[in-house]
Structures are given as C-alpha cells and as structure tokens.
Amino acid sequence: MQARASSGEVVVDGCPIRWSATGAGAPEILLVHGGSAHAGWWAPMLRARSGGQRFITMDLSGHGDSGHRERYPTTTWADEVAAVIRAAASGPVAIVGHSMGGRVSAVTAALLAWLPETRPLSR
C-alpha cells in the first residue's frame, strides 16, 4: 500500500473540524488529543514511527485549527470523531486518545457500536 498524506475538513453541527492523515497500513489509527491540546501534539510520535501504519490526527472543536462552539459536550466531540472517521478512513480504524481524548474515544466507540451504518468500521 502506497503511503499518502492528506488533510481535510468536516463540518459537524455547523463547526469546521480539521483533520490530517499520513502513511499507509491497516488498521488505520485515529489519534485524539487531550484537553488544551491539538493534533500537533502527536507530531513527535509520528516522526518516530517506523512506518507501515496510516495515522489520522484531528483537532476537536475548541482546539487547534478547528472551529469553536459555545459548549463542548463529550457527545458532540464523539460526533466529530465519527465524522472524521467517515471522511478520512478507508477501512478499519483503531481510536487512540490521550487523557480527555481517551474519554472522547471511549464515548465514540460506544456510540458507533450502536449505529448500524457504522458497524463496518469495526470489521
């Protein structure tokens, strides 16, 4: 599989959410940052990786290059993660979160498990 870099934006409830991806390999790994952080916090880890994996990073709303909201419920952040998966992933995805991002990742996984249209993400 050819390594490729890409980036994009999804809009969730009127708020733009920025994401980027690099590398190739399956399952793809979506990295979700912690509170008061942004996607760039994963850069040292991504530089140190040995390859053979596709990583997707994103800025949750209120962080980095994504838009802002008046309120930040965890379920809204989970909707943002799910939207990035739909836009950026080409196959199975493992979600890895740091600190607050771990909570968001767990909520996302729980919500996606109950939506029939997203179940193929876990196969």
N, C-alpha and C positions, 0 to 999 in steps of 0.2 A: 504494500500500500504506500503510495506517494505521500510524503509529508506536505502539509499545506497550512498556510496561515490565512486566517480570515477574521473578519470582525463585522459587527452589525449592531442593530438597534431593534428592539421590540417595544411596543407601547402597551402598557398594562394599566387599565383604568385611567387613561389619559396621561400617564407618566412615561417618558422615554427611559428605557433600560439598556445600557451599553454592555456589550459582551465582545470577547475576542477568543480565538482558538489557534492552537499551533500543534504541529506534529501529526502523526498518524498511528493508528493502532486501536484495538478494541479490547475491553470496553473503553469507551471514551470516559474521561474523568472530569466532572464539573467541580471546580473549586469555589467554595463560597466563603468569603472573608468574614471576619468578626466585626464587632461594633467599632465605630470611629475609624474604620479601615477602608480599603478599596482593593480592587483587583491587583494593583501593582504590588501589594504586599506579598503576592505569590512569586514575584519575579526571581528572587534568589533561588528558590526551589526549582523553578522551571529552567533556569540556566544550568543548574547542577544535574539535571536528569540525564540519563544515558540514552534516551530515545526509545522508540518502539511503542510510544503511547501518544494519544491525542488528548490534550488538555484544553478545557474551556474555562475561562475566567469571566467574571461578571462584576458589575458594580450594582449592589442593591440600591433601591431608591434611597435618597438622602446621603449617598456616599459617592465618592469619585466623580466620574463623568455622567452619571445617571441623573435624572430629574429629582425634584423634591416634592414632598406631599405635606399636608397639614398634620397627618397622623401616620404612624408606621406599625400597623398590626402585623404580627408574625404571619398570619394567614395571607396577607397581601404580599409580603416578601416571598412566601411559598408560591403564590401565583406567579410572581416574577421569575422564580427559578424554573417553574414548569414551562413558562413561555420561552425562556432561553433554551431549555432542552428541546422544545419543539422546533425552534428556529435554527439551532446550531448543531444539534447532534444528528448523526446519520445511522445510529444503531444503539445498542445497549449503553446505558450511562450509569456510572457509579458517582454518587454525590459525596463529596468530602467537604466538611465545614469546620472552621476554626472558631471556637468559643461561641459567640452568638450565632455564627454561621452554622454551627453544629445543630443548634436548636431549629433554625430555619430549615436545614437539610432534613431533619427528622420529621418535621411537620409536612414538608413537601412530599417525602416518601409515603407518609401515611395518607395524604390526600390523593396522590396518584394511584395508590393501591386500590382505591375505591372507585376510580373513574374508568369505565370500560374502554374508552378511547385511548387511554394512556398505558394500559397493561402491556402492550408490545414493547414498551421501553425497558421492561424488566426481563425480557426473554433473551 
